[in-house]
């Protein structure tokens, strides 16, 4: 368990280093490495050394808008990417193997009204306990995306930008701008 925590912490630190160069990366439960670029590329590797590049923008030209990726996460048998389209709007896509991608709905209910999330994504994470992906973004956004796309849930925190959600046992540590830090319970 200690080795797994070390690997997750190391991955978190590496992902931050990639992000500063316009890339972000993660490793799924099967040991596959994933990375994305602002040029719309999704990269995968079985070992972190040899990489296969999937050019999302070329592959889906005319079907989906051109994307500039900002975040990637994998877990629960899926990989999820988040980014901005050419008009600066948020879009999220999922895939089971990284070759065929489907748009993820970003609808949620707030005050009884159906709304669509539109923030700048900063990071994605997967929580195996909740079996949900979490998107952190501007406006203090934490957006939970469980398997049920009608069950999306938005929570806002008191910071301009929520940078990350890191799982720690049953709890999660949130970190954001202005020194914001909070531990949340399930």
Backbone bond lengths (Angstrom), bond angles and torsions (degrees), N, CA, C in turn:
res aa  C-N    CA-C-N  psi(-1)  N-CA   C-N-CA  omega(-1)  CA-C   N-CA-C  phi
1 X - - - 1.446 - - 1.526 110.63 -
2 X 1.350 116.72 -39.85 1.455 120.48 179.48 1.528 110.46 -63.59
3 X 1.347 117.48 -40.31 1.461 120.96 178.44 1.517 110.17 -62.65
4 X 1.337 117.69 -41.89 1.461 121.27 179.34 1.529 110.55 -61.63
5 X 1.352 117.67 -43.21 1.459 120.72 178.40 1.522 110.42 -63.09
6 X 1.345 116.65 -40.45 1.458 120.18 177.94 1.522 110.23 -61.69
7 X 1.331 116.97 -43.99 1.470 121.22 179.94 1.522 110.81 -63.56
8 X 1.328 117.27 -41.07 1.461 120.19 179.16 1.519 110.21 -65.73
9 X 1.339 117.80 -42.78 1.454 120.99 177.73 1.524 110.28 -63.25
10 X 1.327 117.21 -44.18 1.452 121.05 178.37 1.518 110.19 -60.52
11 X 1.326 116.45 -44.40 1.461 121.01 178.59 1.519 110.30 -60.97
12 X 1.335 117.57 -42.51 1.446 121.76 179.14 1.533 110.31 -59.69
13 X 1.318 116.59 -44.53 1.457 120.74 179.01 1.522 111.36 -66.72
14 X 1.333 117.47 -41.02 1.464 120.83 177.37 1.514 111.01 -63.93
15 X 1.325 117.29 -41.97 1.463 120.70 -179.90 1.518 109.72 -59.87
16 X 1.325 117.41 -37.90 1.450 120.19 177.28 1.519 111.51 -64.27
17 X 1.322 117.31 -38.75 1.466 121.20 178.28 1.524 110.54 -66.21
18 X 1.340 117.41 -42.35 1.464 120.60 177.17 1.521 110.49 -62.05
19 X 1.337 117.05 -42.67 1.457 121.47 -175.66 1.524 111.19 -60.17
20 X 1.320 118.19 -33.29 1.453 119.93 -179.19 1.523 111.65 -68.93
21 X 1.329 117.56 -15.93 1.457 121.15 177.34 1.526 111.51 -107.52
22 X 1.325 117.36 18.72 1.453 120.15 178.11 1.516 113.09 83.03
23 X 1.325 118.40 16.30 1.457 122.27 178.94 1.524 108.23 -133.77
24 X 1.319 115.79 156.93 1.454 120.83 173.15 1.522 107.24 -142.74
25 X 1.328 117.24 152.68 1.459 120.34 -172.32 1.519 111.71 -142.44
26 X 1.335 115.24 160.69 1.464 121.66 174.80 1.520 109.07 -155.90
27 X 1.325 116.43 170.75 1.466 122.69 176.75 1.518 107.30 -127.21
28 X 1.352 117.36 132.14 1.463 119.67 -179.91 1.528 110.91 -88.06
29 X 1.321 115.93 177.32 1.470 121.45 -175.42 1.522 113.02 -63.83
30 X 1.340 117.29 -23.67 1.458 121.23 178.99 1.526 112.40 -89.31
31 X 1.333 116.44 4.98 1.461 120.70 177.93 1.518 114.67 86.32
32 X 1.338 117.95 2.34 1.472 119.84 176.38 1.523 109.03 -74.20
33 X 1.312 115.25 140.13 1.456 122.21 178.31 1.522 107.82 -97.25
34 X 1.328 115.96 141.23 1.461 122.60 178.52 1.510 108.96 -129.39
35 X 1.315 117.24 144.88 1.463 122.25 174.93 1.522 107.81 -149.13
36 X 1.324 116.16 155.49 1.462 121.55 176.11 1.518 109.11 -133.41
37 X 1.327 115.47 158.30 1.460 120.87 177.85 1.522 109.67 -127.39
38 X 1.303 114.84 162.14 1.464 120.30 176.99 1.528 111.23 -69.15
39 X 1.325 118.25 -13.81 1.465 122.30 178.53 1.530 111.55 -82.77
40 X 1.327 117.65 3.14 1.456 120.64 177.90 1.508 114.44 89.09
41 X 1.322 117.12 15.09 1.462 120.68 179.74 1.519 110.77 -93.22
42 X 1.324 115.05 142.56 1.457 122.25 173.66 1.522 105.83 -118.35
43 X 1.313 116.76 119.93 1.458 121.63 -176.74 1.518 109.72 -109.79
44 X 1.329 116.01 144.26 1.466 119.94 175.51 1.519 108.55 -139.39
45 X 1.329 113.38 152.32 1.456 119.82 -177.40 1.519 108.90 -150.01
46 X 1.332 117.12 139.37 1.467 119.05 176.37 1.530 112.65 -77.58
47 X 1.351 116.84 -18.25 1.461 119.90 -172.58 1.533 114.64 -136.81
48 X 1.303 118.38 -0.99 1.463 121.49 -178.25 1.512 113.78 81.51
49 X 1.351 116.94 2.05 1.464 120.51 -179.86 1.519 112.10 -113.77
50 X 1.329 117.81 -48.17 1.469 120.67 177.94 1.526 108.14 -103.18
51 X 1.339 115.78 127.69 1.457 121.86 -171.92 1.526 111.28 -117.99
52 X 1.324 115.67 144.99 1.454 123.40 172.07 1.523 106.89 -111.30
53 X 1.322 116.53 130.44 1.458 121.67 -178.56 1.518 109.98 -102.64
54 X 1.311 116.44 129.48 1.459 123.40 174.78 1.524 106.18 -111.90
55 X 1.330 117.25 114.23 1.465 121.58 -180.00 1.521 108.79 -86.92
56 X 1.303 116.28 93.18 1.459 122.53 -177.11 1.525 111.53 -56.09
57 X 1.332 116.96 -44.97 1.462 120.64 -176.21 1.526 112.22 -64.34
58 X 1.319 118.12 -38.66 1.467 121.03 177.99 1.528 110.53 -72.91
59 X 1.322 116.88 -42.97 1.464 122.19 -176.64 1.529 112.26 -65.57
60 X 1.324 117.40 -38.03 1.461 121.14 -175.02 1.529 113.26 -109.68
61 X 1.340 117.60 19.50 1.467 121.16 177.86 1.528 109.31 -56.08
62 X 1.324 116.97 128.98 1.459 121.60 -179.45 1.521 114.01 89.09
63 X 1.334 117.29 -14.88 1.467 121.29 179.17 1.526 111.08 -106.13
64 X 1.332 115.79 -48.27 1.464 121.91 178.26 1.525 107.71 -120.63
65 X 1.335 117.93 157.25 1.471 119.50 176.95 1.531 111.11 -68.58
66 X 1.334 116.47 158.86 1.467 120.75 174.09 1.524 108.76 -62.69
67 X 1.324 115.69 138.27 1.455 120.43 -175.20 1.521 112.18 -120.30
68 X 1.326 114.61 147.10 1.458 123.47 169.82 1.522 104.95 -118.32
69 X 1.339 116.10 107.03 1.467 120.04 -174.38 1.507 111.84 -74.18
70 X 1.326 115.35 145.60 1.455 122.62 178.21 1.521 112.51 -122.81
71 X 1.358 117.68 -23.29 1.468 119.14 -173.22 1.520 110.66 -155.08
72 X 1.350 115.30 153.49 1.462 121.99 176.18 1.527 108.02 -145.51
73 X 1.331 115.70 145.96 1.464 121.73 173.96 1.519 107.51 -149.46
74 X 1.324 115.52 153.26 1.462 120.27 179.30 1.518 109.41 -136.51
75 X 1.333 115.28 146.71 1.450 120.75 177.34 1.507 110.59 165.14
76 X 1.313 116.77 160.56 1.447 120.69 177.96 1.515 113.56 60.94
77 X 1.333 117.65 27.88 1.452 121.36 179.73 1.517 114.20 79.21
78 X 1.328 117.33 14.04 1.468 120.64 -179.26 1.521 109.84 -138.29
79 X 1.323 114.13 160.05 1.460 120.38 170.79 1.525 106.03 -124.54
80 X 1.326 116.30 143.12 1.459 121.51 -177.64 1.522 108.68 -129.71
81 X 1.338 115.82 138.58 1.460 121.78 176.64 1.526 108.16 -124.82
82 X 1.331 115.95 147.48 1.464 121.44 179.14 1.517 108.32 -134.50
83 X 1.322 115.13 143.73 1.451 119.53 178.87 1.511 111.56 -167.97
84 X 1.323 114.40 -166.07 1.451 121.41 -179.47 1.517 109.30 -116.76
85 X 1.343 116.44 140.81 1.458 119.98 174.96 1.531 108.19 -82.36
86 X 1.326 116.64 -178.89 1.469 121.24 -175.62 1.526 112.51 -62.22
87 X 1.328 117.55 -24.09 1.466 121.72 178.46 1.522 112.26 -89.79
88 X 1.327 117.46 1.60 1.457 121.83 178.18 1.515 114.41 84.52
89 X 1.350 117.76 17.36 1.458 121.19 179.13 1.523 110.85 -96.80
90 X 1.318 115.03 145.10 1.455 122.51 179.66 1.526 111.23 -66.27
91 X 1.324 115.81 139.63 1.466 122.00 171.27 1.520 107.80 -144.72
92 X 1.328 115.41 144.61 1.462 122.54 -179.88 1.521 107.50 -130.31
93 X 1.338 116.08 137.86 1.465 122.07 179.72 1.521 109.41 -130.32
94 X 1.327 116.15 150.27 1.463 121.51 178.55 1.521 110.36 -127.96
95 X 1.322 114.95 157.18 1.461 121.93 178.14 1.521 108.53 -154.57
96 X 1.323 116.18 152.15 1.464 118.86 176.63 1.528 111.18 -89.62
97 X 1.316 118.35 -28.58 1.467 121.19 -178.23 1.526 114.12 -128.55
98 X 1.321 116.93 -5.54 1.462 119.69 178.23 1.512 114.13 90.09
99 X 1.327 117.51 11.25 1.461 119.51 179.49 1.528 112.70 -114.31
100 X 1.308 117.94 -32.39 1.463 122.47 176.97 1.529 107.01 -119.46
101 X 1.340 115.81 126.23 1.460 121.19 -173.23 1.515 111.02 -117.41
102 X 1.329 116.31 142.10 1.462 122.87 178.17 1.520 109.27 -125.92
103 X 1.336 115.65 140.53 1.464 120.35 177.88 1.524 109.35 -68.00
104 X 1.294 116.27 138.87 1.467 122.87 177.37 1.524 107.86 -99.13
105 X 1.304 116.39 129.99 1.463 119.69 177.34 1.528 110.36 -66.81
106 X 1.305 115.93 140.51 1.461 122.01 -179.52 1.523 110.93 -113.48
107 X 1.331 116.11 24.11 1.462 121.93 177.79 1.525 109.73 -73.40
108 X 1.320 115.35 147.68 1.456 122.05 173.15 1.521 108.31 -155.12
109 X 1.296 116.60 162.53 1.471 121.36 178.77 1.530 109.23 -104.11
110 X 1.337 114.18 135.13 1.457 120.70 176.00 1.520 107.51 -142.34
111 X 1.313 117.11 124.84 1.463 122.58 -177.36 1.530 111.47 53.18
112 X 1.351 115.56 38.39 1.455 120.88 177.67 1.515 115.41 78.51
113 X 1.333 117.54 -2.41 1.462 121.17 -178.67 1.525 110.42 -105.75
114 X 1.327 115.57 143.75 1.455 120.93 175.52 1.526 108.43 -82.09
115 X 1.325 116.50 126.87 1.466 122.43 -179.17 1.522 109.32 -130.35
116 X 1.328 115.16 166.84 1.456 121.36 178.24 1.524 108.20 -122.21
117 X 1.322 116.58 128.38 1.462 121.57 -179.39 1.526 109.61 -68.40
118 X 1.333 116.24 133.90 1.460 120.70 176.62 1.524 108.35 -146.68
119 X 1.326 116.39 85.11 1.459 123.42 177.98 1.528 107.81 -129.12
120 X 1.307 116.76 172.84 1.462 120.90 173.53 1.528 107.19 -87.22
121 X 1.344 117.48 120.13 1.466 119.84 -179.55 1.520 111.51 -74.20
122 X 1.336 115.04 143.17 1.461 120.68 178.35 1.523 110.58 -114.76
123 X 1.340 116.95 -41.50 1.460 119.84 179.52 1.522 110.14 -153.96
124 X 1.320 114.71 160.98 1.462 123.62 172.94 1.516 107.23 -126.75
125 X 1.325 116.70 149.02 1.458 120.95 173.30 1.520 108.00 -146.61
126 X 1.325 114.88 161.59 1.460 120.85 177.14 1.519 108.71 -119.26
127 X 1.326 115.98 133.67 1.450 122.64 178.34 1.525 108.29 -110.91
128 X 1.340 118.88 107.43 1.463 120.93 -177.48 1.530 112.86 -69.00
129 X 1.310 118.47 -25.19 1.460 121.20 179.21 1.527 110.01 -69.76
130 X 1.318 116.66 -43.20 1.467 121.30 179.23 1.527 112.03 -89.93
131 X 1.341 117.01 -9.97 1.467 122.66 -175.47 1.527 110.03 51.40
132 X 1.337 114.58 50.42 1.464 121.91 -177.61 1.517 110.26 -139.37
133 X 1.331 115.09 150.06 1.450 121.84 168.80 1.525 107.39 -93.81
134 X 1.342 116.46 147.77 1.451 122.00 178.50 1.520 109.35 -126.08
135 X 1.329 116.55 129.92 1.449 122.93 176.50 1.523 108.03 -106.59
136 X 1.327 116.47 127.80 1.458 122.72 173.69 1.515 107.54 -104.26
137 X 1.336 116.56 144.01 1.456 118.30 -178.39 1.508 113.54 -162.70
138 X 1.330 113.77 -166.92 1.452 121.16 179.23 1.524 109.56 -65.44
139 X 1.314 115.76 168.12 1.465 123.79 -178.23 1.533 111.79 62.60
140 X 1.344 116.95 26.87 1.459 121.35 178.47 1.516 113.07 63.51
141 X 1.322 116.77 31.33 1.460 122.83 -171.35 1.516 114.15 -82.02
142 X 1.336 115.28 129.68 1.457 123.17 164.94 1.523 105.19 -124.67
143 X 1.335 116.64 115.13 1.461 122.10 -175.09 1.512 108.90 -117.32
144 X 1.330 116.39 114.08 1.458 121.46 -179.58 1.520 110.04 -89.79
145 X 1.357 115.53 130.76 1.458 122.48 179.57 1.523 109.37 -123.96
146 X 1.347 117.34 90.90 1.465 120.28 177.10 1.532 110.17 -78.01
147 X 1.315 116.81 -178.96 1.459 120.56 178.82 1.515 112.94 -57.62
148 X 1.315 117.45 -32.99 1.462 123.19 178.39 1.528 108.54 -83.49
149 X 1.329 117.46 111.14 1.467 120.04 -176.72 1.529 112.65 -69.78
150 X 1.329 118.18 -14.00 1.468 121.30 176.17 1.524 111.37 -86.62
151 X 1.319 116.36 -2.87 1.468 121.31 -176.26 1.523 112.35 -107.23
152 X 1.338 118.45 14.42 1.465 121.35 177.97 1.520 109.45 -55.13
153 X 1.346 115.34 147.97 1.457 119.40 -177.51 1.519 110.44 -140.47
154 X 1.324 116.28 129.99 1.460 123.14 179.04 1.520 110.31 -104.11
155 X 1.341 115.17 133.37 1.457 121.60 171.48 1.524 106.42 -130.82
156 X 1.319 116.49 135.06 1.466 120.91 177.31 1.531 108.80 -109.49
157 X 1.330 115.27 140.02 1.458 121.67 179.45 1.525 109.73 -116.43
158 X 1.344 118.09 158.63 1.466 121.72 -174.39 1.529 113.38 -78.08
159 X 1.323 115.30 66.96 1.465 121.90 174.23 1.528 107.25 -152.33
160 X 1.318 116.89 157.18 1.468 119.80 178.52 1.522 111.00 -67.86
161 X 1.323 115.76 -42.85 1.463 120.59 -179.31 1.519 109.15 -134.40
162 X 1.329 115.78 129.32 1.454 120.72 173.38 1.523 106.04 -93.16
163 X 1.330 116.82 117.67 1.461 121.50 -173.85 1.522 114.12 -83.38
164 X 1.344 116.83 -42.50 1.460 117.26 -172.62 1.515 112.47 -156.17
165 X 1.334 113.28 156.86 1.465 123.37 172.10 1.519 105.45 -129.29
166 X 1.329 116.71 114.08 1.456 121.66 -176.82 1.522 108.92 -115.83
167 X 1.324 115.29 123.63 1.464 121.41 -179.51 1.513 110.36 -71.12
168 X 1.327 115.77 136.86 1.454 121.89 176.23 1.523 107.21 -141.02
169 X 1.321 116.45 91.27 1.461 120.55 -173.89 1.516 109.61 65.69
170 X 1.339 116.44 -126.64 1.464 119.86 178.14 1.521 111.80 -86.31
171 X 1.319 117.64 -15.13 1.461 122.15 -178.84 1.522 109.94 -94.61
172 X 1.333 115.07 170.39 1.458 120.75 175.03 1.520 108.33 -137.54
173 X 1.323 115.88 140.90 1.454 122.02 177.60 1.519 108.31 -99.01
174 X 1.329 116.60 125.54 1.466 122.65 175.90 1.518 108.28 -104.05
175 X 1.337 116.38 137.99 1.460 120.85 176.27 1.511 108.21 -132.07
176 X 1.336 115.66 138.63 1.448 120.06 -178.33 1.510 112.47 -145.73
177 X 1.315 114.70 -176.59 1.459 121.08 -178.52 1.527 110.68 -65.37
178 X 1.328 115.32 160.80 1.462 121.00 178.66 1.511 114.00 67.71
179 X 1.348 117.08 21.82 1.456 120.88 179.45 1.521 114.13 79.47
180 X 1.339 117.15 10.49 1.466 120.11 -179.70 1.514 110.77 -62.18
181 X 1.331 115.92 130.79 1.452 122.72 176.09 1.524 108.05 -150.34
182 X 1.330 115.78 131.41 1.471 119.59 -179.32 1.513 109.50 -151.69
183 X 1.332 115.29 139.15 1.453 120.76 172.90 1.520 107.51 -96.12
184 X 1.342 116.11 131.07 1.459 120.49 179.90 1.529 109.00 -115.82
185 X 1.304 114.56 144.53 1.466 122.08 178.05 1.514 108.23 -99.67
186 X 1.342 117.22 154.41 1.484 118.35 179.06 1.513 112.69 -66.92
